[in-house]
């Protein structure tokens, strides 16, 4: 019997589409439902779900805490997800260099966005100062600054991230997921297009987070008749 292995990105448990398909309104309910499926799959089919340690594991813990999840969700993360540090040195890609590059890339993207936001804010304030005939920036209403300038900066931030971050690896956990999947010959589970793109480049199997729970449900439904999981 071949035993499936999956490496989970944070989005495997937190993706909105996953919650909607499982008919769960909140983050905690969605995480609990997916973790219960993982538990059943592990006990009945020997399916193993890994998370890179400490990067993705830490993110999942933070999501659970920040969203007020009960202690049982955190216990399920610790119990049913196999924590493993990816081998960044011996996997057959320049993993360490790649890992540092991704961290550097994220830092540069965020730095560029901050500089652009500051420039937008300064230019807009100067325009308000000129149009309002105010004698100094202090005379410009704080509320106007926030409503007018802040609104445009928010829109800029979303467009900036979409243009520069979509389809690239821009966090250390992203690359950890790929390295560990390559090391274990496992499938990656994520909703991140950057991870999907690089999984294809590295020859790693990719499973969309939105379909992962249904895949586990299908495996479990046919487990009794097939006697176990016998296909990749």
N, C-alpha and C positions, 0 to 999 in steps of 0.2 A: 504493500500500500504506500503510494507516494503521499507525503504529507506536505500540504501547502504551507508556505511561509509568506507573510506580508510584513512590510515595514510601513508604519503609519506616520504620516505627517500630522501636525496638529489639526489641520482641516478635516481629517478623516472623522474626527469626533465633533467638530464645531461648525461644520458647514451648514448653512441655512437650508439648502435643498435637502440635506439628509434629514433634518428635523421635520421638514414639511412632509416628506415621504413616509416618515414614521409617525406622522400625525402628533407631533410634540410641539407645544408652543414655546417652551423655554429652552435655554441652553442646557440646563442641568438634566431635564427630562430626555433630551436628545442624546446627551453623552451616556446617561444611564442605560438607555435602550440599546445603543450600539455596543456598549461594554457587556451587557447581558448576552447579546448574540455572540460576541467574541468568546465569552465564558462557555456557552453551550457548544460552540464549534471546537473549542480546545478539548473539552471533556469527552465529546462524542466522536470527533473526527481527528483529533490530534493536530488541528490547525494552530499554528503559532503566530501571534501578532507581536512584532517587535517595535520598540520606539528607541531612537538614538538617545543615549544618556551622556551628559545631563541635559543637552539642549532642548530636544522636543519634550522630554519628560518634564522639565522645568516649566516649559510653556503650558503644558496641559494642567499642571498643578496650579499655575497662576490663573488660568482661565476658570478653573473650578472654584478657586478661592474668590476671585474678583466677581464672579456671578452668583456668589452666595450658595453654592451647591452644598448639600448635606455631606457629612463625613463618609457616607456609604459610597458616594461617587468617587471620592479620593481613594477609598479602600479598594474599589474595583480597579482603578488605574494601577495601583500597586500590585494587585493580585493577578490580574489577567493579562497585562501587557508585560512582555519580557523586555527588561531594560538592558541595553548593551551599547557600550561605547564603540563607535565605528573605528575600524583599523585604517587610520588616515595615512599610514606609511606604506603598507604592503599591498593594498588593493592596486590592481594594475591600471591605474591612471595617476597622474601627478596630484594625489589627493591633498597633501599638505599645502602645496602652492595654490591649488584651486580654492581650498578653504580660506586661505588668507586673502586671496583675490576677491572672493565674494564679500567677506567682511569689509574690505577696503572699499569695494564698489558701493555697498550700502551706506557707508560713512560719507563718501563723496556725493552721492545722490542727495542725501539729507542736507549736507552742507550747502549744496547748490540751491536747494529749495529754500533754505533759510535766508540766504543772501538775496534771492529774488523777492521773497516776501518782504524783507526789510526795505528793499528798493521801491516796491509797490507802495508800501506804507508811507515812506518819506515823500515820494512824488505826489501821492494823493493828498497828503496833509498840506503840502505846499500849494496845491491847487485850491483846496478848501480855504486856505489862508488868503489867497489872492481874491477869490470870488466873494468871500464873506466880508471883506474889508476889515477883518480882525487885525489887531495890532501885533499879536503874537500867537504862537501855536497854543499857548495856555488858554487863550480866549475861545478856541474852537470847542464846541460841545463834545464832551467825552462820548455821549450817547450817539451823536452823529458819526463820530469816528468809528465806533464799534458797529453800528448798523450799516453804514455805507461801505467803509473801507474793509471792515472785517468780513462782510458778506462776500466781497469780491476776492479777498484772499482765500476764503474757504473754497470758492469755485476754482481758483487757480491751483490750489493744492491738489484737488481731486484730478484735474486735468494733467497736472505735472506728473503725478504718480502714475496715472494711466499711460502717459506717453513714454516715460522713462523706465518704469518698473515692470510693466506688463510683459511677460514672456522672458524675463531674465531671472537668474538666481540672485537674490539680493539679501539673503540672510544666512547665517551660519547653520541654523537648523535645516534649511533647504538642502544644503550640500551634504550634511550629515545623513539625511534620509537616503540620498542617492548612493553615498559611499557604503552605507550599511547594507542596502539592498544588493549592490554589486557584490559585496563580500559574502552575503548569505545566499546568493542566487534566488532572491525573493522578489515578489511584486511590490511596487510602490503604490500606496493608497493616498491620494491627495486631490484637492480641487484647484491647485495652483498650476496655471498654464506653464510657468517657468520650469517647474519640476517635470511636468509632462514632456515638454520639449527636450529637456536634457536627458530624461529617461530614454527617450527614443534615440538620442545621440549615443548613449552609452550601452544600448542594447538591453535595457532593464524593462521588465514588464510593468505596465502602468494600469492601475484600476482607478477610475474616477470615484471620488469620495461619495458622490450622489448615488452610485449603484452598489457600493460595497455592502451595505446591510442586506440588500436584496440577494446578492451573491451568496452571503452566508445563510440566508433563509432558504435558498434553493439547495445548497449543499445539505443542510439539515433535513429538509423535506425528503430527500432521496437517500439519506444515510442508511436507513433500515433496509431498504430493498437492495442497495448496492453493496452493503457490507463494509462501507468505508469509502474514503475518497481515493479514487484510482486514476485520476487524470490531472494534468497540469492546468 
